[in-house]
């Protein structure tokens, strides 16, 4: 396992981090399986576990808490808030009112008195940066969090939040958690240059592109992954963007074979090769998935392999632009761009 410094925090983290989104109902991972995954990940050198309150409505946090009981101090523990937690309209977002409550709920589910990294799961256009950063700064001063970060923020919002922290003398986001894979390289254009400029640690999620780069999705095979069952539109190969992804996967598989690598090693090695990326978040659903992904822990792709990837998916290119999670709201809602 390789280790990098998380931004400018001085905290040493593994180049592969364990994402717990599949723990619970989303991935149908049981507590026994979740504990086995955590055990094997820690044994393999992983020292970061990332979850969120919205993952299976808190079930993921509860399962992580049980799995790490008795060894919490050996783990850089991260969670998130922002996404809806029920139907009540104020049980979501980036307001002080909600973040204070959401963190207490997360700490209770995790069975800990603090988290190392607390992340705002998405940018909240209804809440000012000053409001959110002020609440996070106070939670840090109270000892409930050590650091705070953003997740899936557009580049211009990352810059704006850094400016607001300086302007109002508040703590700043020290990390960003964007989606990044060989198939979705758009953040290379704006987000990663900004995180490098401000010295943010980067925890890249979906490095296997929701399973497209796991080796399970290939030409001529029925798509039968867990993710495709509840997001079928993202795996329908009649959709042009999905067809483009499948064509790229076939070409990438040949590159991996010629390099003596699995497709998973190629995908994870690509993400961790970028100088702006601190860790790639893997999200195994079973212990077998984890072991296949841990095999990429020490993968270093040579220049010729990286060049071959660039010819298949050019730098800065998203093969499925409509799947981006950091699109400005006005591009999605016509009422926000019309008088």
N, C-alpha and C positions, 0 to 999 in steps of 0.2 A: 504494500500500500504506500502511495505517496502522500505527503502532507504539505499543506500550504498555509500561509498566514491569511486569516479571514479579514480582508481589507486592511485597515490600519489599526485593528483591535489588538494585535499581538497574539490572538488566540490561534492555536494550531489545529487545523481540521483536516480530515481525510479527503482525498480527491474524489472518492465515492461516498455519498451520504445516503442514509436510509430514509426514504420517504414512506410514510405510513398511510397514504390515502386508501390503499386496498384493505386495510385492517377493518373488519366489520362488514356491514351489509354491502358496501360498494363492490368489494372484491370477493365477498363471501369467505374471507379468511377468518378462521376460528381463533380463539384465544390461544389454544395449544400451538397452532401454526404460527401465530404472531410471535409468541415467546420463542419458538424454535428459530424463527427468522432473526429476531433480535440477538439471540445467543450466537448464532452463526456469523452475523454481521460484526458483532463486537470481536469475536474470535478472529475474524478476517481482517481486523484493523480499522473498521469503520468506527468513528467516534462522534458522528453527528446523526441525530434522529430528528426528522421534521414531520410535524403533523399539523392539524388545524381543527378548530372547533366544528367547522361545517362538515368534516369528513364523517359520513354516516351519523350526522346529528350528535356528535360528541362521542360516539362509540369508539372511534379510533383513538382518541385521547385516553379513554378509560383503559383500552387494551395496551397502549404504550405504557401507561402508568403501572399496570400490573407486571408487564414484561421487564421493566427496569427497576423494580423494587429492590432495594438493597445495594444498588450500584449507580445511583443517580449521579454521584459526583464524578464518575468516569466518563460522562456523556455530555456533549454540547447539545442541549435540548432546545428545540425550536418549535413554536406553534404560531398560529395566525388567527386573526379576527377580521371581520367585515361582512362576509356573506350572511344571508338571512339565517337566523336560528329560530324558526317558527314563524307564525303569521303576524305577530305583533309588529307594527310598523317601525318601532324604535329599537327592535332587537336585531340591529344590523347597522352597518355603516361605520364611519370614522369619527363619530362624535365622542366627546369626553364621557357623556352619560353612558354610552354603550361600551366603549373600550374598557372602562373601569369595571363594569359588571362582567363583561365577557372574559376578562383576564381572571377575575376571581373564580368564575365558573370553570375555566380551563385548569387553573391550579388545583381546584377540588377534584376534577376528573383525573388529572395526572397524578394526584397524590403527592405533590411537591409544594415547596414554599416559594419557589421562583423558577422562571425559565431563563435560559441564557440569551435567547433571541426571540423577540416578539415582533411579528410582521403584520403589516396592514395588507390584507389579502388582495385588494384591488384599490385603485384610486377612487375616492368618493367625491364626485363633482359637486355634491350638495354641502360639503363640509370644507371649511378653510384649512389650509395647511397649518396655520397658527393654532387652531383649535385642536387638531389631531396631534401635532408635535408637542404642544403644551401638556396634553394629557399623558403622552408617552414619556415625556421628560419627568413628570411628577411620579409616574409609576416606577421609573428607574431610580429616582431619589428615594422612593419608599422601599427599595430593595426587592421588588417583585419581579423585575426584569433586569438583565445586565446590559443588553443592547437592544436596539430596535431597527427594523428594516422595512423595506417596501417589497411588494410582489406584483409583477406584471404591470408596472407603471410605464406609460409612454415616456420616451426620452425627455420631452419638454417638461413633464410633470416631475421627473427626477431632479432636473435643474431647478425648477420652481421651488421644490421642497428644500433643496440645499440653500437657496437664496432666503427663503422664509426663516429657516433655522438661524442663519446669520443675522438677519434683520431684527428678529425678535429675541435674540440671545437664548435660543433653545437648543436642546440636543438635536442631533441630526440623524437621518437614516445612515446606517453604516453598511447596509447590504441591500442588494436587489435580487429578486428571485424571478427571472424571466423564463419563458419557454424557449428551448433551443435544441435543435437537432440538425442533422445533415439535410433533412427535408424542409426544415423551416429555419432559414438563415437570416431572416429579415433584421434581427436585432444587431447584426454586424454593422448595419448601416448607421444607426443612430444610438441605440441603447448601450452597446458595449463601449463605444468611444467615450460616452458620457460617464459610465461607471469607472473607466480608467482615469478620466480627468479628475474625478472626485475621490478616487481611492476607495471605492466601494467593493466589498466582497461580493461575488456573484455565485449564487447557488442555482444552477440551471436545472429546470424541471422538464420532464418529458424528453429526455435525451434519446429514447427509443421511439419517439414519435407515436405514442399511444399504441405501441406494439408493431407498427409497420417495419421497424428495424430489428425486431426480435428474432427473425427467421421463420416465424409462424405464418407469415403472409407472403405467398409466392404465386407466381403465374400458374394457373391450372389447378390450384387448390381452393377448396371451399374456405371462405373466411369464417372462422368459428372461434374467435377470441372472446374473452370475457367482455372487453370494451365494445366490441362490435355488436354485442347483444343489446346494449342500451344506447348506443350511438350509431345506428345502422347507416345513417346518411354519410358518415365519415369513412365508410368502408365499402360503399357501393361503387364498384369499378366502372359502372356506366357513367358516373360523374367525371367530367374531364379532369378535375384536379386530382381525384383519386386514381384515375388512369395514369396521370403523370407520375404520381408517387410510386405506383406499382412498376412502371417502366424503369424508374430510377432505382428501385430496390433490386430489380434483376441485374442491372449494370453494377450496382454496388456489391452485390453478392459475388460477382465475378472478380472484382477488385479484392475483396476479402479472401477469396479462395487462392488467388495468385500470391497474396501476401502471407498465406498460412494462418489466417485469422478467422474467427467466427464473425458473423455479421454484427453480433452484439459487441465484440471487441472493437470492431471497426467503428461502430457508432459511438461508443463511450470514449474510445481513444480520440476520436475527432473532437468531441465536446471539451474534453479536458486538455486538449492541445492548445486551445485558444488562450493567449496570455491574460485575458481579462477574466477568465472563468476560474473560480476557486474550487468548486466541487460540482459534480454531476449527481443529481438526485435520482437514485434508482428506486423503483416502486414495486418490488416483487410481490406477487400474490401467493406464492408457495415457496417452501424452502428450496425446491429444485430451481425455480426461477432465480432465486438469490445466488445460488452457487454458479449458475451460468453467467451471471452479471459480475460476480466477484472475480471471475477469471480475467476480467479486463482491468483489474486494479493496477497492474504495472505495465499496461499496454502503452507503448510510445510509438506513434506512427511516423515512419520515415518521410522525408520530403516528397519522394516520388508517389507515395500513397496519398498524401494530402493533395498533391497536384492532380492525381487521378480523380479524387472526389470533387475537386473544383471544376473539372470538365463536365461532370455529371450534373451537379447542382452548383451553379456559379455563386460566388460570394455575395451575400446580401439578398439572396433570392428566397422567397417563400413559395413553395410549390402549391400551397393551399392558402392564399391570402385571406379568404373568408373565415378561416379558422383562427385567425389571430385574436388574442385576448386583450390586447392593449389599444384597440382601435378607438379613436376619439369618439365620444357619444354622438356628436353631430353627424358623423358619417353613418350612424346606424338609425338615428331617429330624425326623419324629415322635419319635424316641428322645431328642431333645434337649429336648423340651418335656413329656415324660411321665415320671413316676417309675417 
